[in-house]
Amino acid sequence: MTSRQQPTFPRQYARTRRFTLGAPRSFTVAPDGSRIVFLRSSSGTDPVNRLYVLDLDGDGARERVAADPPALLGGAEEHLSAEERTRRERGRETAGGVVDYATDAAVELAAFTLSGGLYVAGLRAGTARRLPATGPVIDPRPSPDGRLVAYVARGALRVVPVEAEADGARGQHGTAGAHGADAVDRVLAEPEGEDVTYGLAEHVAAESMGRSRGFWWSPGSDRLLVARVDDGAVRRWWISDPAHPDREPARVAYPAAGTDNADVRLFLVGVAGGERTEVVWDRVRYPYLARVHWSSAGAPLLLVQARDQRTQRYLAVDTDSGATRTVHVEEDARWLELVPGAPAWAPDGRLVRVAEEDGARVLVVGERPLTDGGLHIRGVLDVGDGDVLVSASAGEGADDPEIGQIHVYRVSGRGVERVSGGPGVHRAVRGGPVTVLASAVPDGPGTRVRVLRDGRRIAVVASYAETPVLSPRLALTVSGPRRVPCAVLLPRAYREGDGPLPVLVDPYGGPHGQRVVAAHDPHLTSQWFADQGFAVVVADGRGTPGRSPAWEKAIAGRQTLALDDQVAALEGLAGRFPLDLGRVAIRGWSYGGWLAGLAVLRRPDVFHAAVVGAPVTDQRLYDTHYTERYLGGLPQEVPEVYRAGSLVWDDGLVEAREPARPMMIVHGLADDNVVAAHTLRLSSALLAAGRPHEVLPLTGVTHMTPQEEVAENLLLLQVDFLKRSLGLG
């Protein structure tokens, strides 16, 4: 008998989908604290998520499966519609099976989709079944009373009773037969044309606003707020598959910077008769529907933004007339940040929002700020009767910067109490007296999930994620005059006296992408590169989240400050770590890919090679909401800002300096977020300028790389390129 060979890190990293498989996620807690619902696959290499229930009985807990996709599909392979694939791409979803679900108010019923069909699971009895529905089904959501399920199919919003009998004539992909479904499955809002959808989020909402939903139930289960999206005016792009010239290109509506957005309207739709009332606000001045909140604590609450995102209004909706009244107005000279979980109504009717006051991002309930500059609020997790549960990192006013840490706090008029303990990245979900606290820490792999009742641990949710074959040798510090947060990783075999090491700078470096975190697993890939003989530096400069509004917004109209901070951080670390500044490479993906390309083009005196992954090379080719926010306007208004922030322009490379440095450019040809045109334009400009570079096109790959072979070999090819480019043996 031979022993089982331990996998290499690249293979393990790829087959575990970055060690996410087998880890519990997507928690929902019943309001009475009696049970917890969550998703998890059966092992660290199983990509199929199952729906679980953890019953809480006194101080005990019992776990059971509520929905098992292989059993529900009869062993058949899961098939995804184009709409579902797009939805998963927007959410960066790499797993299969039950990837998302929604529950009724009592958390007694869950609805989800498999292979385009509609399924419900009784969470008390633990029984799951398919409902008759017209497919392919997108985003099914039970009514609060648990009697109906609303969902989207082919752009129409539909509703079906939970007690409807399944129709045996259903096709494999959830298409209704000629009989059965129509008797129970009804259309509430039918699109008037091929460019119109009801109940779905438009591209910029899902990709850049953090709003993935397009409809919301009333607390009384009798009406819905439904977004109507008309993208007829949005420019059409074509995403082709060059490896299969026999296939037609996909036609997508992509709102590039400076071009038309989708027209988004909102309607109140009655469930019984389908009566419709439009919600009215100044959509010309405030075209972005950023947030919708509807609870029993008050009228429907909207957050709408101006296109320049410097003004936003909180609106309360009159459910009889559809008229809106302004509850609050906010303005900012640069942009207004959208925060998860806000706004909302407190049970007593006060507005809960996250605002920027006195240079800090604070929690405000009613007219009263409940936090100060000691905390930087990251999100609202739950609004309770007497407090608000929030996620926050240390603010500029904190005594300890707590580099890379994110904690959970309970905030009330009586003060602030930290719920999480110890260095780490902590997040939480709460229902009644029960809190699910998930903690990723720097000295151990994975995420530990504890169940707390009134602050006392009563259970642990098991994780089946694989244990990585390596652990990071991690140092968290700050560097440079601006005290840029940094993570430094040396080879695990490195010993003092071994001499300086070639450097690999490994940033994301931009908005929404904090990389310097006090957790184990986020640094595994960097550590693997370190073990190949590099000192790896990860720096979160200006523009990255988690420190202060001023830190995040310093890049407004000046994106290249992100590169200045990478250079300053690198130089500041050189005296404290064994860095050979004569051999420095940089790698990155998406924003990090742009930053890597910028580094070798603008600062070849510092950076000697770059791996440039899925980069935005021409800022005019990225979406409206994101690009116009950070560059400070439309490209026709501030063309010089767009040009300065781009790697290529109409006349070729932008401000490229000598000497030319080698670049490996990697891009998925099926990417509909950062389209492959970015890389093709960069390669063309590099070729015209006679600059050395390699292009690695990934056939059938989107902005994510979940394919096992692709993810594994990408790491190996990058190391080979970096060693060749830096002259390493």
Solvent accessible surface area in square Angstrom, and as a share of the most:
residue,aa,sasa,rsa
1,M,245,1.09
2,T,128,0.74
3,S,106,0.69
4,R,217,0.79
5,Q,163,0.73
6,Q,129,0.58
7,P,37,0.23
8,T,84,0.49
9,F,8,0.03
10,P,3,0.02
11,R,93,0.34
12,Q,5,0.02
13,Y,33,0.13
14,A,3,0.02
15,R,59,0.22
16,T,0,0.00
17,R,57,0.21
18,R,100,0.36
19,F,13,0.06
20,T,73,0.43
21,L,7,0.03
22,G,1,0.01
23,A,26,0.20
24,P,6,0.04
25,R,67,0.24
26,S,51,0.33
27,F,25,0.10
28,T,36,0.21
29,V,10,0.06
30,A,0,0.00
31,P,74,0.47
32,D,89,0.46
33,G,1,0.01
34,S,34,0.22
35,R,8,0.03
36,I,0,0.00
37,V,0,0.00
38,F,0,0.00
39,L,0,0.00
40,R,0,0.00
41,S,0,0.00
42,S,55,0.36
43,S,43,0.28
44,G,3,0.03
45,T,57,0.33
46,D,26,0.13
47,P,46,0.29
48,V,41,0.24
49,N,6,0.03
50,R,39,0.14
51,L,0,0.00
52,Y,16,0.06
53,V,0,0.00
54,L,8,0.04
55,D,27,0.14
56,L,15,0.07
57,D,117,0.61
58,G,48,0.46
59,D,93,0.48
60,G,35,0.34
61,A,49,0.38
62,R,146,0.53
63,E,64,0.29
64,R,43,0.16
65,V,66,0.38
66,A,4,0.03
67,A,3,0.02
68,D,46,0.24
69,P,3,0.02
70,P,53,0.34
71,A,73,0.57
72,L,46,0.23
73,L,33,0.16
74,G,69,0.67
75,G,65,0.63
76,A,48,0.37
77,E,137,0.61
78,E,45,0.20
79,H,71,0.32
80,L,53,0.27
81,S,22,0.14
82,A,60,0.47
83,E,78,0.35
84,E,13,0.06
85,R,131,0.48
86,T,62,0.36
87,R,54,0.20
88,R,21,0.08
89,E,11,0.05
90,R,26,0.10
91,G,57,0.55
92,R,95,0.35
93,E,31,0.14
94,T,30,0.18
95,A,13,0.10
96,G,15,0.14
97,G,1,0.01
98,V,0,0.00
99,V,17,0.10
100,D,70,0.36
101,Y,25,0.09
102,A,11,0.09
103,T,30,0.17
104,D,12,0.06
105,A,65,0.51
106,A,41,0.32
107,V,6,0.03
108,E,64,0.29
109,L,18,0.09
110,A,0,0.00
111,A,0,0.00
112,F,1,0.00
113,T,18,0.11
114,L,2,0.01
115,S,5,0.04
116,G,10,0.10
117,G,1,0.01
118,L,1,0.00
119,Y,7,0.03
120,V,3,0.02
121,A,0,0.00
122,G,22,0.22
123,L,0,0.00
124,R,147,0.54
125,A,81,0.62
126,G,21,0.21
127,T,89,0.52
128,A,27,0.21
129,R,96,0.35
130,R,57,0.21
131,L,1,0.00
132,P,1,0.01
133,A,3,0.03
134,T,22,0.13
135,G,0,0.00
136,P,25,0.16
137,V,2,0.01
138,I,6,0.03
139,D,10,0.05
140,P,7,0.05
141,R,39,0.14
142,P,6,0.04
143,S,0,0.00
144,P,31,0.20
145,D,77,0.40
146,G,15,0.14
147,R,173,0.63
148,L,31,0.16
149,V,0,0.00
150,A,0,0.00
151,Y,0,0.00
152,V,0,0.00
153,A,3,0.02
154,R,135,0.49
155,G,8,0.08
156,A,4,0.03
157,L,0,0.00
158,R,27,0.10
159,V,1,0.01
160,V,0,0.00
161,P,43,0.27
162,V,10,0.05
163,E,137,0.62
164,A,6,0.04
165,E,145,0.65
166,A,63,0.49
167,D,29,0.15
168,G,87,0.83
169,A,71,0.55
170,R,32,0.12
171,G,33,0.32
172,Q,98,0.44
173,H,89,0.40
174,G,1,0.01
175,T,60,0.35
176,A,23,0.18
177,G,25,0.24
178,A,87,0.68
179,H,154,0.69
180,G,38,0.37
181,A,0,0.00
182,D,98,0.51
183,A,88,0.68
184,V,43,0.24
185,D,3,0.02
186,R,91,0.33
187,V,56,0.32
188,L,11,0.05
189,A,1,0.00
190,E,99,0.45
191,P,28,0.18
192,E,109,0.49
193,G,37,0.36
194,E,161,0.72
195,D,42,0.22
196,V,11,0.06
197,T,38,0.22
198,Y,0,0.00
199,G,0,0.00
200,L,34,0.17
201,A,24,0.19
202,E,15,0.07
203,H,35,0.16
204,V,4,0.02
205,A,0,0.00
206,A,22,0.17
207,E,29,0.13
208,S,16,0.10
209,M,5,0.02
210,G,65,0.62
211,R,13,0.05
212,S,60,0.39
213,R,71,0.26
214,G,0,0.00
215,F,0,0.00
216,W,14,0.05
217,W,20,0.07
218,S,4,0.02
219,P,53,0.33
220,G,58,0.56
221,S,10,0.06
222,D,81,0.42
223,R,64,0.23
224,L,0,0.00
225,L,0,0.00
226,V,0,0.00
227,A,0,0.00
228,R,27,0.10
229,V,9,0.05
230,D,41,0.21
231,D,35,0.18
232,G,41,0.39
233,A,69,0.54
234,V,8,0.05
235,R,124,0.45
236,R,53,0.19
237,W,38,0.13
238,W,153,0.54
239,I,26,0.13
240,S,55,0.35
241,D,36,0.19
242,P,83,0.52
243,A,54,0.42
244,H,68,0.31
245,P,122,0.77
246,D,123,0.64
247,R,138,0.50
248,E,158,0.71
249,P,59,0.37
250,A,56,0.43
251,R,132,0.48
252,V,37,0.21
253,A,27,0.21
254,Y,2,0.01
255,P,6,0.04
256,A,1,0.00
257,A,5,0.04
258,G,16,0.16
259,T,22,0.13
260,D,79,0.41
261,N,25,0.13
262,A,19,0.15
263,D,59,0.31
264,V,7,0.04
265,R,62,0.23
266,L,0,0.00
267,F,12,0.05
268,L,3,0.02
269,V,0,0.00
270,G,1,0.01
271,V,10,0.06
272,A,98,0.76
273,G,64,0.61
274,G,25,0.24
275,E,105,0.47
276,R,99,0.36
277,T,45,0.26
278,E,50,0.22
279,V,1,0.01
280,V,91,0.52
281,W,24,0.08
282,D,76,0.39
283,R,68,0.25
284,V,144,0.83
285,R,133,0.48
286,Y,6,0.02
287,P,39,0.25
288,Y,6,0.02
289,L,0,0.00
290,A,0,0.00
291,R,31,0.11
292,V,20,0.11
293,H,42,0.19
294,W,37,0.13
295,S,33,0.21
296,S,107,0.69
297,A,30,0.23
298,G,30,0.29
299,A,38,0.30
300,P,1,0.01
301,L,0,0.00
302,L,0,0.00
303,L,7,0.03
304,V,1,0.00
305,Q,0,0.00
306,A,13,0.10
307,R,61,0.22
308,D,62,0.32
309,Q,1,0.00
310,R,82,0.30
311,T,21,0.12
312,Q,5,0.02
313,R,62,0.23
314,Y,6,0.02
315,L,7,0.03
316,A,2,0.02
317,V,2,0.01
318,D,69,0.36
319,T,34,0.20
320,D,125,0.65
321,S,64,0.42
322,G,0,0.00
323,A,50,0.39
324,T,38,0.22
325,R,151,0.55
326,T,62,0.36
327,V,45,0.26
328,H,43,0.19
329,V,57,0.33
330,E,21,0.10
331,E,128,0.58
332,D,33,0.17
333,A,93,0.72
334,R,97,0.35
335,W,3,0.01
336,L,17,0.08
337,E,34,0.15
338,L,25,0.12
339,V,13,0.08
340,P,85,0.53
341,G,44,0.43
342,A,10,0.08
343,P,6,0.04
344,A,6,0.05
345,W,22,0.08
346,A,6,0.04
347,P,66,0.41
348,D,96,0.50
349,G,35,0.33
350,R,117,0.43
351,L,14,0.07
352,V,0,0.00
353,R,15,0.06
354,V,16,0.09
355,A,9,0.07
356,E,58,0.26
357,E,62,0.28
358,D,155,0.80
359,G,55,0.53
360,A,11,0.08
361,R,10,0.04
362,V,4,0.02
363,L,0,0.00
364,V,1,0.00
365,V,5,0.03
366,G,15,0.14
367,E,151,0.68
368,R,133,0.49
369,P,57,0.36
370,L,26,0.13
371,T,14,0.08
372,D,98,0.51
373,G,25,0.24
374,G,23,0.22
375,L,21,0.10
376,H,3,0.01
377,I,1,0.01
378,R,50,0.18
379,G,4,0.04
380,V,11,0.06
381,L,58,0.29
382,D,40,0.21
383,V,35,0.20
384,G,18,0.17
385,D,136,0.70
386,G,51,0.49
387,D,23,0.12
388,V,7,0.04
389,L,1,0.01
390,V,0,0.00
391,S,13,0.08
392,A,0,0.00
393,S,8,0.05
394,A,12,0.09
395,G,10,0.09
396,E,105,0.47
397,G,55,0.53
398,A,31,0.24
399,D,155,0.80
400,D,82,0.42
401,P,80,0.50
402,E,31,0.14
403,I,39,0.20
404,G,8,0.07
405,Q,27,0.12
406,I,24,0.12
407,H,2,0.01
408,V,0,0.00
409,Y,13,0.05
410,R,67,0.24
411,V,0,0.00
412,S,13,0.08
413,G,43,0.41
414,R,211,0.77
415,G,36,0.35
416,V,68,0.39
417,E,95,0.43
418,R,95,0.35
419,V,32,0.18
420,S,4,0.03
421,G,51,0.49
422,G,42,0.40
423,P,78,0.49
424,G,0,0.00
425,V,31,0.18
426,H,2,0.01
427,R,118,0.43
428,A,8,0.06
429,V,50,0.29
430,R,33,0.12
431,G,8,0.08
432,G,49,0.47
433,P,56,0.36
434,V,0,0.00
435,T,10,0.06
436,V,3,0.02
437,L,2,0.01
438,A,4,0.03
439,S,1,0.01
440,A,16,0.12
441,V,40,0.23
442,P,41,0.26
443,D,130,0.67
444,G,16,0.16
445,P,68,0.43
446,G,26,0.25
447,T,36,0.21
448,R,124,0.45
449,V,2,0.01
450,R,39,0.14
451,V,0,0.00
452,L,16,0.08
453,R,50,0.18
454,D,118,0.61
455,G,55,0.53
456,R,136,0.50
457,R,140,0.51
458,I,19,0.10
459,A,13,0.10
460,V,75,0.43
461,V,4,0.02
462,A,47,0.36
463,S,49,0.32
464,Y,92,0.35
465,A,27,0.21
466,E,48,0.21
467,T,98,0.57
468,P,12,0.07
469,V,40,0.23
470,L,8,0.04
471,S,58,0.38
472,P,20,0.13
473,R,91,0.33
474,L,46,0.23
475,A,36,0.28
476,L,55,0.27
477,T,20,0.12
478,V,26,0.15
479,S,4,0.03
480,G,27,0.26
481,P,125,0.79
482,R,109,0.40
483,R,135,0.49
484,V,1,0.01
485,P,27,0.17
486,C,0,0.00
487,A,0,0.00
488,V,2,0.01
489,L,0,0.00
490,L,19,0.10
491,P,14,0.09
492,R,111,0.40
493,A,84,0.65
494,Y,19,0.07
495,R,149,0.54
496,E,176,0.79
497,G,75,0.72
498,D,88,0.46
499,G,25,0.24
500,P,86,0.54
501,L,24,0.12
502,P,9,0.06
503,V,0,0.00
504,L,0,0.00
505,V,1,0.01
506,D,2,0.01
507,P,2,0.02
508,Y,54,0.20
509,G,1,0.01
510,G,0,0.00
511,P,7,0.04
512,H,106,0.48
513,G,15,0.14
514,Q,43,0.19
515,R,56,0.20
516,V,1,0.00
517,V,14,0.08
518,A,2,0.02
519,A,2,0.02
520,H,6,0.03
521,D,37,0.19
522,P,67,0.42
523,H,0,0.00
524,L,3,0.01
525,T,21,0.12
526,S,1,0.01
527,Q,0,0.00
528,W,22,0.08
529,F,0,0.00
530,A,0,0.00
531,D,43,0.22
532,Q,51,0.22
533,G,28,0.26
534,F,0,0.00
535,A,0,0.00
536,V,0,0.00
537,V,2,0.01
538,V,0,0.00
539,A,1,0.01
540,D,5,0.03
541,G,1,0.01
542,R,23,0.08
543,G,2,0.02
544,T,1,0.01
545,P,28,0.17
546,G,10,0.10
547,R,54,0.20
548,S,6,0.04
549,P,7,0.04
550,A,58,0.45
551,W,20,0.07
552,E,11,0.05
553,K,1,0.00
554,A,17,0.13
555,I,0,0.00
556,A,25,0.20
557,G,23,0.23
558,R,134,0.49
559,Q,11,0.05
560,T,40,0.23
561,L,23,0.11
562,A,1,0.01
563,L,7,0.03
564,D,67,0.35
565,D,1,0.00
566,Q,3,0.01
567,V,8,0.05
568,A,24,0.19
569,A,0,0.00
570,L,1,0.01
571,E,95,0.42
572,G,31,0.30
573,L,0,0.00
574,A,32,0.25
575,G,78,0.75
576,R,129,0.47
577,F,39,0.16
578,P,33,0.21
579,L,15,0.08
580,D,33,0.17
581,L,71,0.35
582,G,52,0.50
583,R,80,0.29
584,V,0,0.00
585,A,0,0.00
586,I,0,0.00
587,R,36,0.13
588,G,10,0.09
589,W,77,0.27
590,S,20,0.13
591,Y,14,0.05
592,G,0,0.00
593,G,0,0.00
594,W,3,0.01
595,L,0,0.00
596,A,0,0.00
597,G,0,0.00
598,L,0,0.00
599,A,0,0.00
600,V,1,0.01
601,L,2,0.01
602,R,16,0.06
603,R,64,0.24
604,P,4,0.02
605,D,93,0.48
606,V,19,0.11
607,F,0,0.00
608,H,27,0.12
609,A,0,0.00
610,A,0,0.00
611,V,5,0.03
612,V,0,0.00
613,G,1,0.01
614,A,0,0.00
615,P,0,0.00
616,V,15,0.09
617,T,0,0.00
618,D,2,0.01
619,Q,9,0.04
620,R,58,0.21
621,L,20,0.10
622,Y,19,0.07
623,D,0,0.00
624,T,0,0.00
625,H,0,0.00
626,Y,35,0.13
627,T,2,0.01
628,E,5,0.02
629,R,12,0.04
630,Y,2,0.01
631,L,4,0.02
632,G,24,0.23
633,G,8,0.08
634,L,36,0.18
635,P,17,0.10
636,Q,118,0.52
637,E,110,0.49
638,V,33,0.19
639,P,66,0.42
640,E,110,0.49
641,V,31,0.18
642,Y,0,0.00
643,R,77,0.28
644,A,42,0.32
645,G,4,0.03
646,S,0,0.00
647,L,0,0.00
648,V,5,0.03
649,W,44,0.15
650,D,117,0.61
651,D,105,0.54
652,G,20,0.19
653,L,29,0.14
654,V,0,0.00
655,E,85,0.38
656,A,34,0.26
657,R,120,0.44
658,E,132,0.59
659,P,67,0.42
660,A,32,0.25
661,R,55,0.20
662,P,36,0.23
663,M,2,0.01
664,M,10,0.04
665,I,0,0.00
666,V,1,0.00
667,H,2,0.01
668,G,0,0.00
669,L,32,0.16
670,A,31,0.24
671,D,1,0.00
672,D,26,0.13
673,N,2,0.01
674,V,1,0.00
675,V,10,0.05
676,A,15,0.11
677,A,36,0.28
678,H,0,0.00
679,T,3,0.02
680,L,109,0.54
681,R,109,0.40
682,L,0,0.00
683,S,21,0.14
684,S,69,0.45
685,A,13,0.10
686,L,1,0.00
687,L,134,0.67
688,A,95,0.73
689,A,57,0.44
690,G,66,0.63
691,R,19,0.07
692,P,70,0.44
693,H,45,0.20
694,E,64,0.29
695,V,56,0.32
696,L,45,0.22
697,P,73,0.46
698,L,17,0.08
699,T,68,0.39
700,G,41,0.39
701,V,1,0.01
702,T,38,0.22
703,H,13,0.06
704,M,25,0.11
705,T,8,0.05
706,P,31,0.19
707,Q,68,0.30
708,E,60,0.27
709,E,111,0.50
710,V,38,0.22
711,A,8,0.06
712,E,19,0.09
713,N,68,0.35
714,L,14,0.07
715,L,7,0.03
716,L,83,0.41
717,L,77,0.38
718,Q,12,0.05
719,V,15,0.09
720,D,69,0.36
721,F,2,0.01
722,L,0,0.00
723,K,55,0.23
724,R,132,0.48
725,S,33,0.21
726,L,17,0.09
727,G,66,0.63
728,L,35,0.18
729,G,114,1.10
